[in-house]
Amino acid sequence: MDHLPNNLPQDLSKDLKLKRDFQVINRALRVLSACTQAVIRAVDEETLLQTLCQLITEEAAYRMAWVGYVCHDKTKTVQPIVWAGYEAEYLKTVNITWANTPRGQGPTGRAIRSRQPIACQNMLEDPNFAPWRETAQQRGYQSSLVIPLFDAREVFGTLNIPVLSL
């Protein structure tokens, strides 16, 4: 054993981290390529969005992905349009808005208003996520990524990817 280097456990740990990082990057590139092909082949918007959600759940192995449309009604509702993966009535219970109210302060409402992607790193501790915390916890979600969807003038919706706790 004298011939083994002292830093072997550190080297193995670094190698495992590099391997995981490489797998994540490869998975992301595969999904990006598949999404590009879906855009090229799209026949209508709803079918495209459904396909993107399916790619995110099937190829990228996220538990759920969904798209919500921005409504210009009195309460500024975000209406879920398509989803894929494990939904289990989640979208019927979340009641998301983009208004400047407590139910509009979550990642979806903020992404719409700011026109920027929003990541909620820890739903369990983020005070802005309080209205949905219990529902999300029941499904094992811990964080989420919300990407605003644009047309030529404005945000028309969001792509939402809740992420399971590790």
N, C-alpha and C positions, 0 to 999 in steps of 0.2 A: 504494500500500500504506500510505501514511501515514494514511489514513482508517480503518484497521482498529484496533480496540482491542488493547492489549498483552496483555490477559488472555484472548484468544480460546481458546487451547488449554485453559486451566483451565475456562472456561465450557463447552466441548464435552465435556470429561471429566465435569463435573458433570451435564450433560444426559444423557450416556450412562448414568451411574450411576443417575440418577433414572428413566430409561426402563427399565433392568434391574429396579430395585426395583418399579416399577409392574407390569411383566410378572410378577414373582414373586408379588406381592400378588394380581393378577388370577387367576393360575393357582391359588393357594391358595383363593381365594373360589369358583372354579368347582368345585374338588374338594370343598370343604366343602358346597356346595349339592348336588352329586351324591351325596355320602355321606349327607346328610340325607334325600334322596329314597330312597336304598337302605334306610335304617333304616325309613322309613315303609312301604316295599313288602316288607320282609323276611318270609319265610314260616318260616324257621328260622335258628338261630344260625350253623351252618356255612356256609350259603349267603350269609348276610349278611357274614360275615368274608371269604369268598372274593371277594365283590363289592367289598368295601372294598380288599382287596389289589390287585384288578384296576384299580380307579379310581386308586389311588396310582401304579401303574406306567404305566397308559395315559394318564390325564389329567394327572397331576402329573409324568410323565416320569422317575420314579425307576426304576432298573434292576431292583430287586426289592423286594418287601414280603412279610413272612410273619407269621403268628400262631402262637405257641407256647402250649400249655396247661401250667399248673402241675400237676405230679404230686406227690402226697403219698406217694411211695414212699421207700424207705430212702435213696436217693441224691439225692432232691429234683430229679428230672429235669424239664427243660422239653421237652415233646414238640411238635415242629412239626406243625400240623394242616392249615393251608392256606397257600398262597403263590401269588404271581404274578410274572411277569417271568423274568429270567435266574437260574436256580437252579443249574444245572450241578453237581449232587451236593453242593452246599455244605451243605445242611441234614443230609445223611447223615454228614458228617464233623465237624461242630462240637461235638457232645456237650456241650450247655449244661446247667448245673445252677443252682439257686438256693441251694444249700447254702453255708455259710460256708467254702468251700474255694477253692483257686486257680481252678478252672473255674467257680466261682460268683461271681467278682469282676468279671466283665465287665458291660457295661451291662444285659443282660437280668436277671441274678441280682440286681444292685443295685436295678433298678427294681422287682422283685418284693418284695424285702425292705423297701425304703424307701417303697413305694407312691407313688413320684414318677417323672415322666419323667426319663430319663437320656440325655444326649448324650455320645457319645465323639467329641471334636473331632478327634483324630488317632490312629488305630489304630496307626500306625507308631511312635509314641513313648509311648503310654499303657502303663505297666507292667502294668496290670490286664488288658490285652488280649493279653498274650503268648501264651496257649494257642491263639489263633485267628489270630494275625498272619499267618503264612505263607499259610494258606488264603484269608484275606481279600485279601492282596496279589495272589495269583494271579488274582483276579477283578477287581482294580482298585479295591476298596473302600478308602476312606480314613477315613471317619467313619460314625457311625450314630446314629440316634435310636430309643429304645425307650420306648414308652408303655404303662404298666400298664393292664390291663382289669379292671374291678371288677364284681362282682355286689353284692347287698345287704350282704354280710358281708366279703368278702375279695377279694384279687387272684386271678383265675382264669386269667389269661394275659397275654400281652404282644403288642403290635403292634411289629414290628421293621422298620426302614427303613434298610438299609445305603446309603451314599452314595458314589458314585464320586469318585475324585480328579479335580481339575480340570485 
